[in-house]
């Protein structure tokens, strides 16, 4: 006789959470960006980030030169959406920047070669934001958690990050809709004013022509 197993609600929820976490950890991990810098000019990367998000990035010059020769040096600058300087480093072969965002919008990181370098080079940029920038080893040691509990904390953090991102997108959508409505209203008023001007000019032209023809005794 076959046995029938009834899963409790708690068990089902736990299984669903484990399946979700398994899907998250099996997603392809974000890899560092490789940028090819020309000998002259600047190359920039940007990312749209909301407020109160931790940003952590490491960059270094890739050793693709001939052995025995020193690595070329670069300069780096990171600016906020409002143009505030968050990081500035010159004549280096590697560097790191970290900050918590206070403005919503595009954060831009620019890199360029120093003037003494006659050839271009490549750099590696590992840019992490939000949950990816969190030091889970420190969290585990501080709160004395490990194993499944730590993985559930990671899953909780990922869910919170997704929820905050959805709220941010909802806010951006409302702002864009408001701007669109204001623009549509202005276009409508401009169209009405243009039509009124055209009708007024046509009426004045008609009056002028009638007066001209009467003076010339053509009508």
C-alpha positions in Angstrom: 0.0 0.0 0.0 1.5 3.3 -1.1 2.1 5.9 1.6 0.9 9.4 1.2 3.1 12.2 2.5 1.5 15.6 3.3 3.9 18.5 3.2 3.2 21.3 5.7 3.0 24.9 4.7 6.4 25.6 6.4 8.0 22.8 4.5 6.6 23.9 1.2 7.8 27.5 1.8 11.3 26.2 2.7 11.5 24.1 -0.5 10.4 27.1 -2.6 13.0 29.3 -1.0 15.7 26.7 -1.6 14.7 26.4 -5.2 14.8 30.2 -5.6 18.2 30.4 -4.0 19.5 27.6 -6.2 18.3 29.5 -9.2 20.0 32.6 -8.0 23.4 31.0 -7.3 23.3 29.2 -10.6 23.0 32.4 -12.5 26.1 33.5 -14.4 28.4 35.6 -12.3 29.2 39.1 -13.4 32.7 39.3 -14.8 35.0 42.3 -14.8 35.0 44.7 -17.7 37.9 45.0 -20.1 38.5 48.4 -21.5 41.0 49.3 -24.2 42.4 52.8 -23.7 43.8 54.7 -26.7 47.0 56.6 -26.3 45.0 59.8 -26.5 41.5 60.4 -25.4 39.2 59.2 -22.6 37.0 56.1 -22.2 34.1 56.1 -19.8 31.6 53.6 -18.4 28.4 54.5 -16.6 25.7 52.9 -14.6 22.3 54.2 -13.4 22.1 53.7 -9.7 19.5 54.8 -7.1 20.3 56.3 -3.7 21.7 54.5 -0.7 23.4 51.8 -2.7 27.0 50.6 -1.9 29.4 50.8 -4.9 32.7 49.0 -4.8 35.2 48.8 -7.8 38.7 47.7 -8.5 40.7 48.5 -11.6 44.2 47.7 -12.8 46.3 47.8 -15.9 46.5 44.5 -17.7 50.1 43.3 -18.1 50.1 42.8 -21.9 53.4 44.5 -22.5 56.8 43.1 -23.1 58.4 41.5 -20.1 60.9 43.7 -18.3 59.2 46.9 -19.2 57.2 48.8 -16.6 53.4 48.9 -16.8 51.9 52.1 -18.3 50.2 54.4 -15.9 46.7 55.7 -16.2 44.4 58.2 -14.5 40.8 57.6 -13.3 38.0 59.8 -12.2 34.5 59.0 -10.9 31.7 61.5 -10.9 28.1 61.5 -9.6 25.0 62.4 -11.6 25.3 66.0 -10.4 29.0 66.2 -11.3 30.4 65.8 -7.8 33.9 64.2 -7.8 33.9 60.9 -5.9 37.3 59.5 -6.9 40.3 60.9 -8.7 43.6 59.0 -9.1 46.6 59.9 -11.4 49.7 58.1 -12.5 48.7 54.7 -11.2 48.6 51.1 -12.4 45.8 50.0 -10.2 43.2 51.5 -7.8 40.0 51.1 -6.0 37.0 53.3 -5.1 34.1 52.7 -2.8 31.1 54.9 -1.8 27.5 54.9 -0.9 25.3 56.7 -3.5 23.5 59.9 -2.4 22.0 60.8 -5.8 19.9 58.9 -8.3 21.2 58.7 -11.8 24.2 57.8 -13.9 27.5 57.4 -12.1 30.4 57.8 -14.6 33.9 56.3 -14.3 36.4 57.7 -16.9 39.9 56.4 -17.6 42.7 57.8 -19.7 46.4 57.3 -20.4 49.1 59.6 -19.1 50.7 61.8 -21.7 54.1 60.1 -21.5 52.6 56.8 -22.8 52.7 56.6 -26.6 50.7 53.3 -26.9 47.3 52.3 -25.7 46.7 49.7 -23.1 43.9 47.6 -21.5 42.5 47.8 -18.1 40.3 45.5 -16.0 37.4 47.1 -14.1 35.4 45.0 -11.6 32.4 47.2 -10.7 30.0 45.9 -8.0 26.9 47.4 -6.6 24.3 46.6 -4.0 24.2 43.0 -2.8 27.2 42.1 -5.0 29.4 44.6 -3.1 28.5 43.2 0.3 31.2 41.4 2.3 29.4 38.3 3.3 32.4 36.8 5.1 32.5 39.7 7.5 28.7 39.4 8.0 29.0 35.7 8.8 31.8 36.3 11.3 30.1 39.3 12.9 26.7 37.6 13.3 28.1 34.1 13.8 26.0 32.5 11.1 27.0 29.9 8.5 25.7 27.2 6.2 22.0 27.4 5.3 21.4 30.4 7.5 24.0 32.4 5.7 22.7 31.4 2.3 19.2 32.4 3.4 20.5 35.8 4.5 22.1 36.2 1.0 18.7 35.3 -0.5 17.0 37.8 1.7 19.4 40.5 0.7 18.9 39.7 -3.0 15.1 39.8 -2.6 15.4 43.2 -0.8 17.6 44.5 -3.6 15.1 43.4 -6.2 12.2 45.0 -4.3 14.1 48.3 -3.9 15.0 48.3 -7.6 11.3 47.7 -8.5 10.3 50.7 -6.3 12.9 52.8 -7.9 11.7 51.9 -11.4 8.2 52.6 -10.3 9.2 56.1 -9.1 11.1 56.7 -12.3 8.1 55.6 -14.3 5.9 58.1 -12.4 8.4 60.9 -13.0 8.6 60.1 -16.7 4.8 59.9 -17.0 4.5 63.3 -15.3 7.1 64.8 -17.7 5.3 63.3 -20.6 1.9 64.7 -19.5 3.4 68.2 -19.0 5.1 68.0 -22.4 1.9 66.9 -24.1 0.0 69.7 -22.5 2.5 72.3 -23.7 2.4 70.8 -27.2 -1.4 71.1 -27.2 -1.3 74.7 -26.1 1.4 75.5 -28.7 -0.7 73.9 -31.4 -3.7 75.9 -30.4 -1.7 79.1 -30.4 -0.2 78.3 -33.8 -3.6 77.7 -35.2 -4.8 81.0 -33.7 -1.9 82.9 -35.2 -2.5 81.3 -38.6 -6.2 82.2 -38.5 -5.4 85.8 -37.4 -2.8 86.3 -40.2 -5.3 84.8 -42.8 -8.0 87.2 -41.6 -5.6 90.2 -41.8 -4.5 89.2 -45.3 -8.2 88.9 -46.4 -9.0 92.4 -45.1 -5.9 93.9 -46.7 -6.7 92.3 -50.1 -10.4 93.5 -49.9 -9.2 97.1 -49.1 -6.6 97.0 -51.9 -9.1 95.8 -54.5 -11.6 98.5 -53.4 -8.9 101.2 -53.7 -8.0 99.9 -57.2 -11.8 99.7 -58.0 -11.4 96.1 -58.9 -14.5 95.1 -56.9 
